[in-house]
C-alpha cells in the first residue's frame, strides 16, 4: 500500500498541478457541528455548572461531584508516576523553561526628542486558561508547552482544564509549575466555561491549547462572541515538510514521516529531494518500519495525504516548502544550515541528520504549539509574548510639547481633526503665557 505513493516530478507539472499538489487535506465542517457548538455555548452561558455536569456525563461518561481537583490530589500525584517518566518530565521542563525565559523582552524607555519620553512596558495577561486535550492519550507535552511560558510571563491566574478522569502526569506537571486551579472538564463545554466563567470555573481573558474540531469551533465562536476574550490560534492537523539530499539517511526520513503521520488521519507529510534514489529508498523503509508501530492504522490513513516530490535542486525544495509554509520543516542535507537563509515560511525548523521533529515536540526547549494550514506565512509559534501584553507610555515636558506642537497641529489639520490640534494649541498658549516663549 505504501508503495502506491508515487514519486512526483515537480518540473513536469503545470502551475495548476503544482498548486493542487500542495493543498492540505480537506476538513469538512458541517452546519450541524457549528449549531451543536452554539447550543453547548449557550447552555453553559445560561446554566453554568449544571450544564457542565450534564455534558460531562453525556460526552465523557463520567459522573462528577466536583470539577476542581483538590490541592491534596495534585500534591500526591507524584506518588503515582514512575521515576523514569518523572525524570523525563523534569528534563523537558528545564529545557523549555531555559529557552522561554530568554524570550522575555526588555522594557523600552527612550527620549525620542528633547522633552519627549516614550516607554513600553510588558505586563502579563492577568487570567489565562490552558486547555490540555486527552484524546487517545493525555498530552503531557502540551501541558508543559502551555504551563511553562504562562508561569514565566507572570500570569496571576492560571486555570488548567483537561477531560476527566484527569491524568496524574498532568497533575504532576501542574504541581511542578505551581498551578493549583485545575479542573476536570473537557471538550467545547470546557472552552465555554473558560470564556464565560461559572460558579466553579473562573472566567479567563485568553484561552490557549489545541483540541479536536469541537474544541476548535468553540474557540472560534467564543472569540467572535465575547469582547475581552482572545485565543492563541486555530490549530489544524499537524504537518511536516522534509528536505533531503543524497547524504540523508532514508531510515531517518522514513522514521520522521511515520512519527508525524501517527498524529492523526488528517496529518500530512511532504518529502522533497533532488535525489530520486533517496525517495525510492524512503518508500521502501516506510513499509518496513510501519510493521512495528502501534498506531499503524492511523498512519496508513494519514499517509494517503503524503507526497514525495523529486526536484532539480535543493533551492527548489526550499522554494516549494516556502510555498507550502509548513508547521514543521526538517532539513536533512549536507551543510543544512546553509539553506536556512532561504527559509522564510516555517513554524519550527530542524537542521541536520540528528534533529528529529520528535525532540521539538517534547524536550528540546522550543514550543510545539505552532501555526498550521499555511499560517506560518504570517504567524509565529507560541511564546512567552503570547501570555503578555504591551502598554506604551509618553510623558512630555513643557519644552517638549512646545517643540512638537507645530508638527502635531499640521498633521491633525491635514486630517480635518481640529479638536486634536486644539488639544496641543491650548497647552502651547499656556506655556507661552507662563514662560513668555
RODO-2510 file (C-alpha; in nm, 4 decimals, decimal comma):
residues 437
     n   res          X          Y          Z
     1     x     0,0000     0,0000     0,0000
     2     x     0,2792     0,2421     0,0858
     3     x     0,4447     0,1835    -0,2492
     4     x     0,1333     0,3226    -0,4137
     5     x     0,2657     0,6637    -0,3076
     6     x     0,4166     0,7783    -0,6341
     7     x     0,7227     0,9970    -0,6649
     8     x     0,6155     1,3162    -0,8391
     9     x     0,8467     1,5087    -1,0701
    10     x     0,7876     1,8721    -0,9808
    11     x     0,9248     2,0081    -1,3070
    12     x     0,6780     1,8317    -1,5330
    13     x     0,3790     1,9784    -1,3525
    14     x     0,2000     2,2908    -1,4703
    15     x     0,1183     2,5783    -1,2353
    16     x    -0,2280     2,4460    -1,1546
    17     x    -0,0965     2,0951    -1,0814
    18     x     0,1742     2,2321    -0,8524
    19     x    -0,0819     2,4331    -0,6589
    20     x    -0,3073     2,1285    -0,6322
    21     x    -0,0218     1,9118    -0,5056
    22     x     0,0430     2,1418    -0,2091
    23     x    -0,3166     2,1556    -0,0877
    24     x    -0,3918     2,0392     0,2656
    25     x    -0,6402     1,7585     0,3293
    26     x    -0,9948     1,8902     0,3268
    27     x    -1,1606     1,9310     0,6647
    28     x    -1,5352     1,9082     0,6352
    29     x    -1,7214     2,1082     0,8981
    30     x    -2,0954     2,0725     0,8713
    31     x    -2,3513     2,3292     0,9724
    32     x    -2,4679     2,0718     1,2282
    33     x    -2,1297     2,0959     1,4035
    34     x    -2,1485     2,4747     1,4254
    35     x    -2,5042     2,4599     1,5554
    36     x    -2,4282     2,1930     1,8173
    37     x    -2,1376     2,4009     1,9492
    38     x    -2,3577     2,7099     1,9549
    39     x    -2,6096     2,5206     2,1686
    40     x    -2,3382     2,4000     2,4098
    41     x    -2,2025     2,7528     2,4460
    42     x    -2,5470     2,8981     2,5154
    43     x    -2,6306     2,6298     2,7693
    44     x    -2,3035     2,6844     2,9575
    45     x    -2,3646     3,0590     2,9481
    46     x    -2,7185     3,0252     3,0835
    47     x    -2,6930     2,7265     3,3181
    48     x    -2,3253     2,7222     3,4196
    49     x    -2,2113     2,4225     3,6226
    50     x    -2,5419     2,2428     3,5784
    51     x    -2,4826     2,2281     3,2018
    52     x    -2,1202     2,1239     3,2562
    53     x    -2,2207     1,8260     3,4730
    54     x    -2,4730     1,7135     3,2132
    55     x    -2,2273     1,7423     2,9237
    56     x    -1,9530     1,5646     3,1190
    57     x    -2,1843     1,2736     3,1863
    58     x    -2,3033     1,2683     2,8254
    59     x    -1,9718     1,3031     2,6418
    60     x    -1,7110     1,1726     2,8878
    61     x    -1,9312     0,9097     3,0529
    62     x    -1,8191     1,0378     3,3936
    63     x    -2,0500     1,1437     3,6758
    64     x    -1,8528     1,4011     3,8758
    65     x    -1,9483     1,5639     4,2025
    66     x    -1,6837     1,8370     4,1701
    67     x    -1,4834     1,9723     3,8775
    68     x    -1,1942     2,1226     4,0707
    69     x    -0,9069     1,8911     4,1543
    70     x    -0,8075     1,9249     4,5184
    71     x    -0,4672     2,0565     4,6178
    72     x    -0,4094     1,7316     4,8072
    73     x    -0,4646     1,5264     4,4913
    74     x    -0,2312     1,7500     4,2917
    75     x     0,0370     1,7272     4,5606
    76     x     0,0105     1,3478     4,5819
    77     x     0,0199     1,2955     4,2032
    78     x     0,3956     1,2396     4,2076
    79     x     0,3436     0,9197     4,4083
    80     x     0,1727     0,7564     4,1113
    81     x     0,4371     0,8294     3,8466
    82     x     0,7335     0,6075     3,7829
    83     x     1,0783     0,7526     3,8347
    84     x     1,1817     0,7353     3,4688
    85     x     0,8800     0,9311     3,3463
    86     x     0,9135     1,1819     3,6292
    87     x     1,2757     1,2400     3,5338
    88     x     1,1818     1,2862     3,1667
    89     x     0,9208     1,5466     3,2626
    90     x     1,1734     1,7340     3,4783
    91     x     1,4349     1,7426     3,1998
    92     x     1,1816     1,8583     2,9412
    93     x     1,0544     2,1299     3,1758
    94     x     1,4096     2,2522     3,2416
    95     x     1,4848     2,2853     2,8695
    96     x     1,1513     2,4501     2,7877
    97     x     1,1960     2,6885     3,0794
    98     x     1,5507     2,7848     2,9812
    99     x     1,4518     2,8615     2,6226
   100     x     1,1378     3,0538     2,7130
   101     x     1,2989     3,2635     2,9881
   102     x     1,5172     3,4117     2,7163
   103     x     1,2085     3,5236     2,5226
   104     x     1,1301     3,7913     2,7798
   105     x     1,1551     4,1363     2,6232
   106     x     1,3252     4,4302     2,7966
   107     x     1,1208     4,7428     2,8609
   108     x     1,1764     5,0382     2,6270
   109     x     1,2480     5,3802     2,7792
   110     x     1,3825     5,6453     2,5420
   111     x     1,3671     6,0170     2,4649
   112     x     1,2507     6,0456     2,1048
   113     x     1,3500     6,4105     2,1194
   114     x     1,4316     6,6537     2,3970
   115     x     1,1430     6,6700     2,6423
   116     x     0,9530     6,3728     2,4999
   117     x     0,9919     6,0466     2,6904
   118     x     0,8379     5,7287     2,5422
   119     x     0,8181     5,3922     2,7141
   120     x     0,6879     5,0439     2,6504
   121     x     0,6216     4,8166     2,9451
   122     x     0,5312     4,4494     2,9220
   123     x     0,2666     4,3112     3,1561
   124     x     0,1271     3,9605     3,1950
   125     x    -0,2280     3,8810     3,0889
   126     x    -0,3983     3,8586     3,4253
   127     x    -0,6039     3,5424     3,3727
   128     x    -0,5370     3,2635     3,1207
   129     x    -0,6958     2,9279     3,0515
   130     x    -0,4843     2,6302     2,9457
   131     x    -0,6706     2,3504     2,7695
   132     x    -0,4885     2,0153     2,7634
   133     x    -0,6693     1,7584     2,5455
   134     x    -0,6701     1,3894     2,6273
   135     x    -0,7773     1,2043     2,3122
   136     x    -0,6192     0,8613     2,2759
   137     x    -0,3599     0,9576     2,5402
   138     x    -0,3057     1,2519     2,7782
   139     x    -0,0875     1,5143     2,6111
   140     x     0,1764     1,5719     2,8767
   141     x     0,3920     1,7684     2,6354
   142     x     0,1093     2,0140     2,5668
   143     x     0,0668     2,0716     2,9414
   144     x     0,4345     2,1635     2,9644
   145     x     0,4305     2,3789     2,6497
   146     x     0,1412     2,5851     2,7853
   147     x     0,2170     2,5963     3,1571
   148     x     0,5858     2,6884     3,1447
   149     x     0,5542     3,0091     2,9366
   150     x     0,2398     3,1127     3,1277
   151     x     0,4333     3,0967     3,4542
   152     x     0,7379     3,2741     3,3099
   153     x     0,5133     3,5511     3,1729
   154     x     0,3867     3,6090     3,5273
   155     x     0,0169     3,5438     3,4669
   156     x    -0,1569     3,5892     3,8036
   157     x    -0,4435     3,3437     3,7499
   158     x    -0,3687     3,0286     3,5504
   159     x    -0,6563     2,7856     3,5018
   160     x    -0,5857     2,4403     3,3598
   161     x    -0,8647     2,2236     3,2171
   162     x    -0,8390     1,8669     3,0906
   163     x    -1,1028     1,5964     3,0286
   164     x    -1,1886     1,3558     3,3118
   165     x    -1,0517     1,1412     3,4532
   166     x    -0,7555     1,3743     3,4617
   167     x    -0,4189     1,2049     3,4355
   168     x    -0,1722     1,2000     3,7285
   169     x     0,1108     1,3045     3,4970
   170     x    -0,0793     1,6205     3,4026
   171     x    -0,1445     1,6888     3,7712
   172     x     0,2260     1,6416     3,8397
   173     x     0,3111     1,8963     3,5704
   174     x     0,0623     2,1374     3,7303
   175     x     0,2311     2,0785     4,0641
   176     x     0,5882     2,1455     3,9475
   177     x     0,4630     2,4575     3,7661
   178     x     0,2820     2,5712     4,0816
   179     x    -0,0618     2,5685     3,9157
   180     x    -0,3439     2,4691     4,1512
   181     x    -0,6517     2,5916     3,9632
   182     x    -0,7018     2,2596     3,7854
   183     x    -1,0393     2,1350     3,6605
   184     x    -1,1603     1,8032     3,5204
   185     x    -1,3595     1,9310     3,2276
   186     x    -1,3079     1,8791     2,8549
   187     x    -1,4465     1,9485     2,5113
   188     x    -1,6372     2,2522     2,3864
   189     x    -1,8031     2,2843     2,7278
   190     x    -1,4641     2,3458     2,8913
   191     x    -1,3860     2,6235     2,6427
   192     x    -1,7277     2,7805     2,7053
   193     x    -1,6724     2,7617     3,0832
   194     x    -1,3381     2,9407     3,0492
   195     x    -1,4973     3,2053     2,8308
   196     x    -1,7998     3,2863     3,0461
   197     x    -1,6942     3,1610     3,3869
   198     x    -1,9225     2,9593     3,6128
   199     x    -1,9744     2,9292     3,9867
   200     x    -1,6875     2,6792     3,9887
   201     x    -1,4607     2,7681     3,6966
   202     x    -1,3074     3,1173     3,6718
   203     x    -1,3532     3,3323     3,3623
   204     x    -1,0268     3,3978     3,1777
   205     x    -0,9008     3,6662     2,9403
   206     x    -0,7296     3,4352     2,6912
   207     x    -0,7632     3,0659     2,6089
   208     x    -0,4688     2,8513     2,4997
   209     x    -0,4381     2,4955     2,3790
   210     x    -0,5217     2,2640     2,0893
   211     x    -0,8158     2,0277     2,0597
   212     x    -1,0448     1,8398     1,8255
   213     x    -1,2865     2,0034     1,5816
   214     x    -1,5382     2,0662     1,8632
   215     x    -1,2851     2,2466     2,0811
   216     x    -1,1580     2,4448     1,7828
   217     x    -1,5081     2,5502     1,6791
   218     x    -1,5871     2,6528     2,0369
   219     x    -1,2761     2,8726     2,0458
   220     x    -1,3733     3,0357     1,7164
   221     x    -1,7302     3,1082     1,8243
   222     x    -1,6342     3,2410     2,1675
   223     x    -1,3661     3,4640     2,0181
   224     x    -1,6308     3,6201     1,7928
   225     x    -1,8945     3,6339     2,0656
   226     x    -1,7112     3,7811     2,3628
   227     x    -1,5253     4,1085     2,3889
   228     x    -1,2310     4,0956     2,6267
   229     x    -1,1576     3,7333     2,5351
   230     x    -0,8912     3,6185     2,2914
   231     x    -0,7487     3,2838     2,1821
   232     x    -0,3983     3,1703     2,0968
   233     x    -0,4508     3,0310     1,7455
   234     x    -0,6666     2,7969     1,5424
   235     x    -0,4746     2,4696     1,5331
   236     x    -0,5326     2,2454     1,2343
   237     x    -0,3991     1,8988     1,1513
   238     x    -0,0274     1,8521     1,2123
   239     x     0,2095     1,8767     0,9149
   240     x     0,5738     1,8230     0,8230
   241     x     0,7877     1,9128     0,5223
   242     x     1,1210     1,7323     0,4769
   243     x     1,4029     1,8486     0,2510
   244     x     1,6709     1,5851     0,1890
   245     x     1,9686     1,5226    -0,0371
   246     x     2,1859     1,2210    -0,1199
   247     x     2,3644     1,2429     0,2179
   248     x     2,0372     1,1863     0,4071
   249     x     1,9655     0,8586     0,5809
   250     x     1,6473     0,7036     0,4311
   251     x     1,5782     0,5216     0,7595
   252     x     1,5815     0,8530     0,9438
   253     x     1,3492     1,0181     0,6928
   254     x     1,1081     0,7254     0,6971
   255     x     1,1004     0,7405     1,0777
   256     x     1,0260     1,1144     1,0659
   257     x     0,7451     1,0601     0,8143
   258     x     0,5870     0,7916     1,0334
   259     x     0,6244     0,9906     1,3547
   260     x     0,4328     1,2785     1,2026
   261     x     0,1750     1,0557     1,0338
   262     x     0,0751     0,8955     1,3655
   263     x    -0,0670     1,2259     1,4947
   264     x    -0,3963     1,1668     1,3150
   265     x    -0,5599     1,0548     0,9934
   266     x    -0,5585     1,4115     0,8595
   267     x    -0,1867     1,4739     0,9229
   268     x     0,0278     1,5459     0,6192
   269     x     0,3943     1,4898     0,5323
   270     x     0,5722     1,6106     0,2186
   271     x     0,9228     1,4912     0,1321
   272     x     1,1165     1,6822    -0,1334
   273     x     1,4575     1,5791    -0,2663
   274     x     1,6863     1,6307    -0,5627
   275     x     1,7806     1,2614    -0,5401
   276     x     1,5182     1,0231    -0,6782
   277     x     1,7066     0,7199    -0,5485
   278     x     1,6729     0,8511    -0,1934
   279     x     1,2973     0,8948    -0,2338
   280     x     1,2658     0,5372    -0,3590
   281     x     1,4595     0,4086    -0,0588
   282     x     1,2407     0,6094     0,1787
   283     x     0,9265     0,4459     0,0395
   284     x     1,0777     0,1015     0,0997
   285     x     1,1892     0,1909     0,4539
   286     x     0,8420     0,3216     0,5371
   287     x     0,6863    -0,0152     0,4709
   288     x     0,9435    -0,1947     0,6854
   289     x     0,9250     0,0413     0,9847
   290     x     0,5473     0,0628     0,9837
   291     x     0,5156    -0,3037     1,0843
   292     x     0,6483    -0,2325     1,4335
   293     x     0,4319     0,0710     1,5164
   294     x     0,1210     0,0505     1,7335
   295     x    -0,0687     0,3264     1,5515
   296     x    -0,0280     0,1712     1,2075
   297     x    -0,3997     0,2020     1,1245
   298     x    -0,3876     0,5796     1,1764
   299     x    -0,0585     0,6061     0,9891
   300     x    -0,1875     0,4178     0,6856
   301     x    -0,4764     0,6595     0,6539
   302     x    -0,2678     0,9747     0,7009
   303     x    -0,0052     0,8525     0,4530
   304     x    -0,2691     0,8915     0,1840
   305     x    -0,2111     1,2649     0,2310
   306     x     0,1672     1,2342     0,1966
   307     x     0,3634     1,3481    -0,1111
   308     x     0,7082     1,2557    -0,2388
   309     x     0,8473     1,5180    -0,4738
   310     x     1,1532     1,4964    -0,6987
   311     x     1,3132     1,8335    -0,7774
   312     x     1,6044     1,9658    -0,9793
   313     x     1,7824     2,1295    -0,6837
   314     x     1,7757     2,1844    -0,3086
   315     x     1,6879     2,5502    -0,3570
   316     x     1,3826     2,4362    -0,5490
   317     x     1,2939     2,2182    -0,2494
   318     x     1,3158     2,5235    -0,0237
   319     x     1,1031     2,7250    -0,2640
   320     x     0,8321     2,4554    -0,2567
   321     x     0,8500     2,4467     0,1227
   322     x     0,8094     2,8242     0,1403
   323     x     0,5004     2,7973    -0,0788
   324     x     0,3588     2,5256     0,1451
   325     x     0,4572     2,7163     0,4652
   326     x     0,4778     2,4102     0,6931
   327     x     0,4236     2,3794     1,0650
   328     x     0,7451     2,1731     1,0913
   329     x     1,0386     2,1745     0,8497
   330     x     1,3226     1,9200     0,8592
   331     x     1,6323     1,9947     0,6504
   332     x     1,8342     1,6749     0,6335
   333     x     2,1123     1,7729     0,3933
   334     x     2,4844     1,8272     0,3868
   335     x     2,5575     2,1680     0,5407
   336     x     2,1878     2,2084     0,6195
   337     x     2,2403     2,5416     0,7955
   338     x     2,3410     2,6934     0,4621
   339     x     1,9819     2,6511     0,3416
   340     x     1,8397     2,8274     0,6461
   341     x     1,8936     3,1712     0,4903
   342     x     1,6430     3,0815     0,2183
   343     x     1,3679     2,9653     0,4557
   344     x     1,1009     3,2335     0,5001
   345     x     0,7896     3,0350     0,5996
   346     x     0,8032     2,7661     0,8695
   347     x     0,6826     2,7214     1,2258
   348     x     0,9825     2,5307     1,3592
   349     x     1,2934     2,4132     1,1721
   350     x     1,5009     2,1023     1,2451
   351     x     1,8509     2,1112     1,0980
   352     x     2,0751     1,8191     1,0093
   353     x     2,0643     1,4436     1,0339
   354     x     2,0385     1,4328     1,4147
   355     x     1,7430     1,6646     1,4727
   356     x     1,4169     1,4670     1,4566
   357     x     1,0925     1,6596     1,4905
   358     x     1,0040     1,4383     1,7889
   359     x     1,2621     1,6185     2,0027
   360     x     1,0928     1,9531     1,9394
   361     x     0,7573     1,8004     2,0252
   362     x     0,8785     1,7046     2,3712
   363     x     1,2016     1,8279     2,5146
   364     x     1,4487     2,0375     2,3125
   365     x     1,3097     2,3564     2,4688
   366     x     1,1241     2,5236     2,1818
   367     x     0,7445     2,5334     2,1875
   368     x     0,5482     2,2766     1,9889
   369     x     0,2290     2,4843     1,9675
   370     x     0,2711     2,6087     1,6122
   371     x     0,0592     2,7605     1,3346
   372     x    -0,0685     2,5193     1,0683
   373     x    -0,2568     2,5345     0,7388
   374     x    -0,0068     2,7729     0,5776
   375     x    -0,0379     3,0322     0,8536
   376     x     0,3384     3,0332     0,9157
   377     x     0,3442     3,2887     0,6338
   378     x     0,2361     3,5494     0,8877
   379     x     0,2122     3,3825     1,2301
   380     x     0,4635     3,2576     1,4867
   381     x     0,4577     2,9662     1,7266
   382     x     0,3542     3,0065     2,0888
   383     x     0,5924     3,2006     2,3124
   384     x     0,6049     3,3896     2,6402
   385     x     0,4951     3,7000     2,4477
   386     x     0,1555     3,5417     2,3802
   387     x     0,0903     3,5448     2,7543
   388     x     0,1759     3,9121     2,7830
   389     x     0,0567     4,2488     2,6598
   390     x     0,2410     4,5740     2,5985
   391     x     0,1487     4,9222     2,7150
   392     x     0,3076     5,2344     2,5706
   393     x     0,3631     5,5472     2,7808
   394     x     0,4547     5,9009     2,6845
   395     x     0,5448     6,1964     2,9034
   396     x     0,6211     6,5459     2,7754
   397     x     0,7800     6,8459     2,9419
   398     x     0,6588     7,1965     2,8518
   399     x     0,9666     7,2348     2,6315
   400     x     0,8983     6,9015     2,4616
   401     x     0,5347     6,9917     2,3908
   402     x     0,6310     7,3376     2,2598
   403     x     0,8714     7,1875     2,0100
   404     x     0,6264     6,9233     1,8828
   405     x     0,3157     7,1473     1,8705
   406     x     0,3545     7,2653     1,5101
   407     x     0,4123     6,9064     1,3876
   408     x     0,1006     6,7733     1,5599
   409     x    -0,1073     7,0748     1,4578
   410     x    -0,0112     7,0413     1,0911
   411     x    -0,0796     6,6668     1,0790
   412     x    -0,4086     6,6939     1,2711
   413     x    -0,5448     6,9716     1,0485
   414     x    -0,4447     6,7771     0,7364
   415     x    -0,6858     6,5078     0,8599
   416     x    -0,9515     6,7698     0,9476
   417     x    -0,9157     6,6855     1,3181
   418     x    -0,9210     7,0385     1,4591
   419     x    -1,0078     6,9024     1,8040
   420     x    -0,6779     6,7157     1,8077
   421     x    -0,4970     7,0309     1,7008
   422     x    -0,6771     7,2338     1,9666
   423     x    -0,5566     6,9996     2,2450
   424     x    -0,1946     7,0946     2,1739
   425     x    -0,2590     7,4598     2,0794
   426     x    -0,4266     7,5331     2,4150
   427     x    -0,1303     7,3881     2,6000
   428     x     0,1184     7,5705     2,3777
   429     x    -0,0573     7,9013     2,4553
   430     x    -0,0452     7,8191     2,8278
   431     x     0,3270     7,7541     2,8027
   432     x     0,3751     8,0889     2,6256
   433     x     0,1808     8,2732     2,8955
   434     x     0,3744     8,1028     3,1780
   435     x     0,7237     8,1138     3,0321
   436     x     0,6924     8,4009     2,7881
   437     x     0,8213     8,1954     2,4985
***
